[in-house]
Amino acid sequence: MRRRRVTALVSATVIGVPLALAGTGATAAERDELHLPGLNGEATIAVDSAGLPHITADDNEDLFYAQGVNAARDRLFQIDLHRRQGLGELSEVLGPDFVERDRAARLFLYRGDMDEEWDSYGPESRTAAARFAEGINAYVDWLAEHPEHRPPGFDELGYAPAHWEPEDVVRIRTHTLGTNLASELTRTRVACDDELGNADLLLGMEPDHTASLSEGLDPCTVPDDVLDTYRLATGDVTFDEEGQARLPLAAEEEVPLTTNGDEGSNSWTVSPGLTDTDRPILAGDPHRPVTAPSLRYVVHLSSPEVDVVGAGEPFLPGVAMGHNGTAAYGLTFLAADQQDLLFYDVDPDDPDRYRHDGAWEEMEVVTEEVALPDGSTEEVELRFTRHGPVVAQDEESDTAYAVRTTWTEPGTTAYFNSLELMYAEDFGEFRSVLDGWGGPPMNYTYADVHGDIGWSAAGLIPERGEGDGLLPVPGDGTHEWDGFMDGLPSVHNPDEGFFSTANEYNMPDDLGLGYEWAPGYRQDRITEVLGGDGPATMEGSAQLQNDVVDLTVREALPLLEGLDTEGPARAAADLLESWDGDHPVDSAQAALYQTWFHRHLGPAFYEAVSPELASFTEHTQDAGALLDALHHPEEWIDGDAETVRDEVLADSLAAALEDVSGALGTDPSQWRWGDLQHTVFESPVGEGLGPFERQGSTHTVNRSGMDPAEYRHNAGASFRMVLDVGEWDSSLAVNAPGQSGDPDSPHHDDHVDPWREGDYVPLHYSDDAVEADTQHTFALIPQG
């Protein structure tokens, strides 16, 4: 049974105890103290009624130190697990079953020159990371003296939190975004089992492009488990209710079809000429897996040098999206291709040699010790080609496979460049920072108090001399990268008066950033609303973030007009007729449509195109490619293509009606979409939060990335912000399920209801607003 945290108020004379009680529901004093080593002066953490901390210090060294203390106070188990996963140190606490997982993670650590790495992020980076780590360590040391206040996860799993080194902040790279390796493997498998061109039905491409196999690639020789090591490295470890650790997806499980199912976002910026206040509005809601705690953390950092509020990664110093009192910035994922899977001919007489540029070249072999709980170690070998880590070797074919990725290059720690972005006060400074942005690849939106708005692409994107990044390529020197792209596109004060981005293809066709983008349905809906009549308002942007109109419906329902069918298929078509595509939880049409579209229509059409495609339909389908094919079946089906298509429509409609009737009953007037689709905030340890009924769909602005097999919402916007630029205290945010990672804290799940209902909490900024809503104040005082 989980032990409840101590909730009695403890006198501030007992050093530090009140800090551990933050957010436990205790009746806290107005000021509690924690005396810590290494502080230059006093710093303050003021926690408001929504659990948002407002941190102040007399200099930035103490500010980042206090941010580290606060990160440990609210999210210690989460950030400690992140560190162990990323550095490959799980075996030390979980046992020898995790040695291979640790080996995989170590393959993708940053292993370059650390001076070059620190210099990539600007002059403050080394100090910020060092002080942030010191703050975490100070709290860890206090917990060692007061183990009864450790977060429950450590007690349940039986180990203690570790100390951080400054380098830990930047060396971990396996949590970054920007991957298409899964789709490279899918295209390879389709090319073996079927025709390569049919992969375009599963994975649509923009701009129009024809993928081709590189010379020397036999798609049938690429092992199905070629990405197992990569998936071990990048997948999250979870724990069951008994505290038994579970590795990421096993080799025998299907590789997901699409690469960016969990990665998305919406963001827009509106000029003062279009708003009701004559001030800009900037809104953003990044999409990631829904977890408990959230993958984002909201914080306010204030010193004489900087005053910034917004959200970032809990294990990093700084703020990645928010505002600094002059300029605001939001982000969405840019689906640039930053990875290649390479294959090599290996010397039959020496598996550590591979052919490059006509000669044998030695792999770099690094031997490391992996610590185990009993104090012993196990030796592992890490192999690298000149391009990157070796993730698989096939002895029968004398072939090795390695991953080349930008995120093992200097300066590509996810979001760490935001340390400099916090200081940007005009569009030129904003663009200058993003010119040096490493990763993840991002669309950044911008607005400032001068009335300027804009957008810029950012990220370290390879220039490919040969190949298009869609399939594995030889590592023999014929497909090298020719450096990285300069001068990515940007827009300053667009004529339309607003700019929005939702992971869609928004690049010049000749740039070559990649071909695998989110369908444009969310972006089209945002543009439709922002471009409508009437002034833009804060309330309107909040409503738009929660909009659940799915524009795929406008393309799908015309297919049913005049469909010559009867019985269950006709009943289903009649139910959907004239529906506007709105997806609230009480919609019967949404329950039928999503069941039809995801569970029946796609698989049935793929089967009609090619039976071999049926084995590739267990995962997310590309709605844009599917709908385009349904409207132009002659491009995919021989013979009487429209008749075959109509049979697919009728049969899949009837199957969907039966499916929903079996789950919700035979009376459609009683059907509710929320009785099928549900949200669970997954926790790494034990049960998550939920289930909660869920509105929306994969293609609504309020995105609900869903596993159609279970109707389980697994990805979307857990963090949202709407910024009133210049009237900052009117800004709004929500970070579901809550700020705290402690299940016993009221701030663990207090954002769930606002998030579900489309509500927000205030994003305070001014001293007066912060003071008026402060619930707990913690003074960090130099240890004398």
N, C-alpha and C positions, 0 to 999 in steps of 0.2 A: 504494500500500500504506500502511495506517495505521502511523504511527510509534509504537512502544511508548514509554510514559512512562519517564523516568529512574527507576531503582529503587535506585540505590546510596545509602546513607545519607550525608547531607551534614552537615557540622559546623554546629552552631547558630551559629557565628561568621559564617557566610555568611548574611546577614540574610534571613530569610523562606523560604529554599529548602525547609526541611523541611515547611512548611505545604502547599506544592504536592504533596508526596509523600504526604499523608494518604491512607490506604486503597489505596496502590499495591502493597501486599505487601512493602514495605521493612521491614527490621528497624529500627524507629524507636527513638530515645532516649526516656527517660522524660519529658524536658522539652525541647521545641524552642521557639524564640522568633521572633516576628515583631514588629519595631519599626515602629509606625505613627503617623502624625500624627493629632492630634485626640482622642486618648484622655485622659480625666481621671486614670485609674489603670490598674492592670493588670487584664485580664480573661483568663479561661481557657476553653478548649474541650477537654473531655475526651471522647474518642470511645471508646465501648465496643466489645465484640466483635461486636455486630450492626450497627455503623456509626451508632449513635444518639449524637448530640452532647449533652453536658451542659455548658451555658454558664453561667459565673458571673462576676459583676462587682460592684463596690462601689456602683454606682448604676444606675438604669434607663437613663440616657443611654448609658453604656458597654455595658450589656446589649444594647440594641437595635443599637448599633454592631457589637458582636461577632456578633450574629445575622446582620447584613448580611454581615460578613466570611465567616461560615460558610456562608451561602446561596450566596455566590459560590464558595467553596471546593468545595462539593459539586454545585452545580446551575447554574453560570454560564451555560452555553450555553442551558439551558432558560429561565432567567429573562430573559436578554438577548433571546431570540427572542420571548418573551411581551411584553416591553416594545416591541420594534420593531413587532410585529403590532398591539398595542393602540394605540400612538401614531400609527400610519400612517407608519412610517419604514423600511419594507422596501426601497423603491426605491433608497435611498441605498447599499445593499450588494448588492442583487440585480438592479438594473437597471430600465429603463423599463417592462418588462412588468408591473410591480407597482404602477404609478401608480394604476390604478383600484382595486386592492385597498387602497392607502393612503388614497385618497379615501373609500372606503366606511368604513374604520375611523374616520377623523376625524369622520364624521357622528355617531358615537355616543360621542365623548369627552364627559366632563363639562365643560360650558362655563359653569357658573354661578359665583356668588360664592364665592371660596375661603375667606373667613372663615366663611361659613355652612357650608361643607363641613367644615372642620376642627372647628367647634363641634359638628357632628352626632355626632362620635365620642367626645366627652369631652375633658378638659383635656390629656391626654397625647398625643393623636393627632399633632399637628404635630411635636412633638419626636421621637416614635417613628419617624415616617416619615423625618424629616430624618436622624436618626442611623442608621437602617437603610440609607438611600441612601449616607451617608458611608462606612459599612462596606463596601458593595459597591464603591464607587469606590476605596477604599484598596486593595482586592485587585486591581481592574482596573489601577490604576497600577503595582502590583508586577509584574503580568503583562507590562505594557508594557516593563519592564526585563528580564524573563526570559521572552521569548516562547516559548522551548522548552517551557515548562510550561503553555501554554494548552491548554484542553480541545480534543480532536481536532476537534470540529465547526467551530470557527473556522478551523483550518488547511484543512480539507477544502473549505470554502466561500470561503476567501480574504478574510476580513474580521476586524476586531478588535472586542472588546466595547466598548460605549459606557458613558459615565457616566450616572448617574441623577440626576434632580432629585426633591426630596421630593414634588412634585405628581404625578410619574409613578406613585407608589404608588396614588393615589386617582382620578386622572382616567380611567384605563382602565376601561371598562365592558363591553366586548364579550365577556368571559369569564364573565359572570354567567349564572345559571339563571333559570327562570321565564318561559318563552316558550310561546305557543300559536299563533304566526303561521302555522306550517306547517299546523296543523289548520284554521285559518280559511280558508286557501287551498284545502285539500282539500274542506271543506264547500262552498265556492263552486264548485269544479269539479264536484262531484257534483250540485249544484243545477242546473248548466248541462246536464250530460250525462245526468242521470237525474232522480230525485226527491230533494229535500233530506232527507227523512226516512230514506232509505236510508243516509245517512252515519252514522246512529246504529249501524248494524251494523259499521262500520269503527272508529268512535270512540264507544264507549259513554259515557253520561253518568250522573253521580250528583250530586245527587239527580235523580229523574225530571224531565225538562224537554223542551220542544219548541222547537227553534231556529226562527227565522223570518228572512226577508230583510228588511232595513231598507228604508224607502221610498227609491227612487232607485237601488237597487243592481240592476243587470242582471248576473247572475253570468257571463253569456257574454262580457261586455266586459272583465272583469278579465284582464289579460295573464298568461299562464303564467309569465312571467319577472319578475313584479312583485316577488318577493323575492330576486332575484339579488344586488342590492346588499347587502341585509341578510345574505345567506348568505356573500358575500365578506367582510363585516366580521367575522362571528362564526366563520367556519370557520378551521381551522388550516392553515397552510402546511406542506408536507412536502417532502422532498428524496429523489430517487432515488439509486441507488448511484453514479451519476456526479456527484452533487452538483447536479443540475438541480432547481430549485425547481418545485413543483407548486402551483397555485392550488387553493382549495377547490372544491367541486362546481360544475361548469359549468352554464350555463343549460339545456342540452338534457337534463341528467340529471333523473330523477324527483325531485320534492319528497317527502321522507318523509311518510308518512301521519300518524304520531303525533309528538307534541311531546317527550315525556319518555322516549324509549327509552334514552338513556344516563344519565338522571338518576334516582336512586332512593336507597335506603338502608334499613337496618334499625337500630332501636335499642330497647333496653328497659332498664327500671330496676326492681329488685326490692327490696322492703322487708326489713328485717332479720328480721321475723317469719316470713318464708318461706324463709330461707337456712339452711344448715347451720352457719354461723359466727355468726349473729345480727348480721351486718354486711350493709349493702346491697351489691348488685352492679349495676354499670352496664355495658352492652355497646353497642357501636356499630360499624357497618361501612358507610360511605357508598359508593354505587355510582356510578362514573364510567367513562369509557372506560379500557381497560387499555393503558397506555403504558409506554415505557422512556425516561426514568425515570418513576416514578409521579407522578400529579398531586398527591399529598400528600407532606408531609415531616414526620418526627417529630423533635421537639426538646425539650430540657429547659432552661428559662430560670430562673435563680436570682439574686436580689439581695436586699438587706435589705427591699425593698418587695414582692417577688413571688417565688413559687417554684412554677412551673407546668410540667407536662410533658404532651405530647400531640402532636397533628398539626394542621397548618395548610397554607396555600398557601405554596410555597417563595418566592414573590415578595412576601410580606407579613410585617411584624413581628407577633409575638404567636403565640398558640395558639388554634385555633378549636374544638377538642374535646379533652378530657383532664381533668385535675384539678389543684387548687392546694393539696393537702394537707388541705383541709377539705371542699370540694365538688367533685363530678365532674359533667361535662356531656357529652352526646352529641347527635348531630343526625341528622335525615333531611330530605330535601327535601319541602317543602309545596307541592303542585301548585296554588298560587293563580295566578289569571290576572292578570298584571301588564302586559299589552300589548294594544293595539288597532291594527288596520290601518285607516286612514282614507282616504277618497277625497274629492276636491274638484273642483268645477267651476272650470276655469281660464279666464281672460279670453282669448278667441281673438286679441285684438290685443296681448296682453302676457302671455307665459307665466309671468312672475314674479308675477302677481296671481291670487288665488283668492277664491272667494266665501265669506264668513263673516258670519252674522247679517244677511243681506240686503244686504251691501255688499262691494265689492272690497277686499281687504286685500293688502298687499305681503308677499311672502316676504322673509325675511332672506337675503341672498346674501353669503357670506363667501368671499373669495378667499385662497388659501394657496399657498405654494411647496413643492413636493415635491423634495427633493434627489436627485440622481442620482450614480452612482459617479464620473463624470468631473468633478464639481464644478459642473456646470450644474444648473438647476432646471426643473421643468415646473409650470405654473400649473394649479390645479384650482379649481373652484367648488363650494361646498357650499350647499345650499338648505334652509331651515327654514321651516315654518309655525309658528304659535303653539303647535302641539301637539308638534312634533318634527321630525326630519330627513325630508326628501323622498327617498324611495328609488326612485321611478319616475315618469315623466311620459309620457303617451300623447298625442302631438300630434294624431292623427286624431280622437280623441274629446274633446280638450281636457279631459283628466282628469289630476290628479296624485294620487300616493299617498304618504302619510307614516306613520311609526310613532310612536305614543305609548307610552311605557314608563316605569314608575316608576324604572328604573335609570339614567335621566339626571337624576333628582332629587338634591338634596343628601342626603348621608348614606347612599348606597346602594352604595358600593364593596363588592364581595362579601367578606363575612366580616370586614371591618375593625372592625366593632363589637365583635368578640371581644376587643379590647384592654381594654375595660371588664369583659367577662364574666370575665376571668382573676382579677378581684378579688372576685367574688361569693362570700360565705361562708354565706349562708342563702337560703331559697327566696324571701324578699321581695326581697333584693338581686338575685337571679337574674331575677325577674320584672321588676323595675325596669329593668334593663339591656335586656331584650328588648322592653319597651314602646317603646324608641327604636331598635330594630333596623330597618335599612333593607333589606338584601338579602344573599343570596337569601332567598326565603321559606322558613322552616324550622320543623320540629318539633324542639324542644329537650327532651331528657330530662335529669333531674336526680337526684342523690343526694348525701347529705352524712353526715359522721361523727356527726351528732346523730340519725341514723336516719330523716330525712325523705327522701321521694322525690317526684317530680312530673314534670310536662310542661307545656310552654307553646308555643303557636303564636307565630310572630314574622315580621314583614315589613311592608313598606309596600304595602298593598293598596288599590286604588282603590275608591271608592264610585261606582258607575255610576248616573247618574240615569235614563238610557235605554239599552236594549241589554243584552246578556248576555255580550258578549265572544267569542261563538262565530263571528261572521262580520264582514266589513268593515262599517264604518258611515260615514255622511257626516261630514265635518269642518266642516259649515256652522253649527255651534253647537247643533244639536238633540241631540247625544249627548256632552255634556261630562261630565267627572268632577266629582263633588261632594265633593272632598277625599279623605281617606284614612281607613280604618277605625281606630277606637280600641278598646282593650280586647279584644284577641283572646282566645280561650278558653284556659284553663289548668286543670290538675288538681293538687291537692296531697294527698298521702297517700291514694290511691284505696282504696276499700273492698276491692277484689280483692287488694290487696297487691303489685300490679305494674302497670306501664303499658308498652305497647309501641306502636310505630308503624312502618309499612312503606310509607308514601306512599299509603295507602288513604284513602278518604273518611272523615274523622273529625270533621266539623264540623256544627254545627246547620244544618238545611235552609234557614233564613231568612237566613243570613249572607251568602250570595252571593259567596264567595271565588272560585268557579270550578266547572266541571262535569267536568273531564277529569282523572281520578285513576287511579292504578294499581289494577288488580283486587286484591281482598282476599285472594288466595291465600297470599301470604307472611305477611301479618298473621294470618290464620286459623291457619296452622301454628304461628307463634310463640305465639299464645294457647293453642293446644291443648297445646303442650309445657310452657309455663310454668304453665298451670292444671292440670297433671297431678298425680299422687300423688308424695309424697316431697319433701324439701327441695330448693330450688334451690342449685346449686353453681357454682363457677368453671368446673370441668370441664364441667358441663352446659351452661353458656352458650357455652363454646368449641365444644362439639359442635353446639349449635343454630345457631351462625353457619355451620357447615359442613354443615348438614342439607340433603339433596337429595331429599326427598319432595315431589313435585309434586301439589298437591291438585286440579289440573284433571282428573287421572285419575279421581278419585272422581265427577266430573260427566260425564266423557266415556264411561267404560266401561258404565254402565247403558244408554246408547244402543244398545249392541251386543247386549244381552241379548235373545234371541228374534229376532235379525235373521235373516230368511229368506234365506239365501244359501249358496252352496257354492263350491268351487274355491278360488282364491287368497284371496278375501275371507274365506271361512270359516277358512282356515288362519291368516290374520292375526288374526282375531277370537279364535280358540282360543289363540294365543300370548299375547294380552293378557289373557285370562280370568283372574280372581282375582289379578292383579298388584296390588301395593300402591302403585305409583307411585314407588318408590325409583329414583334415577338415578345409581348409581355408574358408573365408567368401564367395568366389565365386564358391564353389563346389556344383554342382547339386546332385552328389551322396550322399554327406553328408546330404543334406536336405531330400532326400528319406530315407536313412538308419536310421537316428535318428528318423524320424517319424515312420518308420516301427518298429524299435527295441523297442522304449519306449511307443508309443501310441497304437500299435496294436499287435505285436508279443507276448510280455509278457502276457498281459491280455487274449489273445486268448488261449495261451498254459495253463495258469492257469485254465481257464474255462474247457479245455479238461481234465485236471487232476482231478479237482473237482469243481463243480459249486459253492460250498461254498467259494472257494478261490477268486472268482471274486470280492467279497466285500472288499478284502484287497489289491487291486491293484491300488489304486489312487495315491500312492506315490512311492518313489524311489524303484526300483527293484534291486535285487542282480544279476548283469550280469553274474558273474562266475557260480552261482548256476543254473541260467536259461540256459546258454549255455551248461553246463554239462548235464543237463536234456534233452535238445534237441538232444544231441549226443547219449544219452542213454535213449530213451523214455520208453523202456521196464521196467525200474525201477520205473516208475511213472504211466504208463497207462496199463490197462489190455487189453488182446486181441491183435489185429494187431496194435501194438504200432507205428510202422514206418509209416503205412498208415495214422493213425490219425495225427501223427506229420506232415507228408507231406501236409495233408489237411490244417492244421493250418498254415504252411508256405505259401501255395498258397493263402489262403483266406486273411491272414494278409498282404501279399504283395500287393494284389489287392486293399485292403482297404487303404493302405498307399499311393499307387499311386493316388487314388481318392482324398485322403486327401490333398496331396501336390498340385495336379492339381487345387483343389478348392481354395487354398491359393495363388498359384504362376502362375496359367495358365497351359494350356495343352502342352506347348512346353518346354520339359526338358532343351533345350539349353539355356533357359532364367532363369532357376532356380538358386537361390543363397542361400546358407545356411544362410548367414548374413541377408537375407530378412525375415527369420523366427526367428532365435535365436538372442536375443538382451540382452543388459546389461542396467540396471538402478541402479545407486548408490542411494540406498534408504536413505532418510534423515528423522530423527525423527520428524522434523517439516516441513510441506508443501511439495512441490514437490522435488523429487530427481533430480539427474543429468542423462540425457539420454532421450530416449533410444539411445544406440549405437549398431551397428551391431557387432555380436560376433562370433568368430571362435571357434574351439575346441569342446570337448565333456566332459562328466563326466569322461571318462577314458583316456583322453590325458594328457600328462605331463603338458601342459598349460590347467589346469583343468577348465571346465566350468560346474559346477554343475547346473542342469537345472530343472525347473518345466516343465514337458512335456505338461501339459495342456495349457500353455501360451508361451512355448518356451522361458521362461525367465531365463536368467543366474542369479543365486542367490548366488552362492558360488564359491570361487576359490582364486587365489593368487593376492590380491591387492598390497601386498608388496613383492618385490623380491630383493635379493642381490647376487652379485657375487664378491668374495673377492680374490684379488691377494695377497697371503700371503707373506709378506716381502716387497712388492712394493705397499704399502697400498694406495697410491694416485691414483693407477690405478683401484681401486675397484669401483664397480657400484651398484646403487640401484634405485628403483622406488617405490613410495608409492601412489597409485591411490585412490581417485581422486586428492589428494593434501594434504599438511601438515596442512593447516588451516581449522578450522571449521567455519570460518566466510564467508558466501556466497559472501560478498563484497570484499574479498581479492583475488588478482590474484593467490595466492598460495592455493586457495580452490579447483581449478580444473586443475592446470597447469601440473599435472602428468598424466592426462587422455590420451592425445595423445601419449606420449611416451609409456605408458602402453599398449595401443591398438596396437601400431605399433611394439612392441617388442624392444623398445629403453629404455635407462636408463639415469640417471643423475649421475654426479660424486659423490662419497662418499669421500669427502676430509678428510684428516687426518693431514698432516703436517702443521706447522704454516704458511709456505709459501703458500701452496695451499689454505688454509682457507682465508688468508689475500687477496690473489689475486682475490677471488670470493666473498668477503663480500659485500653485498649490503646495509645492515643496521647494525649499531652497537649500542647496548643499554648498557649503564653503570649503574649498580645497585650500589648505593652509600649509605653507612650508614647514616641514618638520624641524623644530629647533633643538 
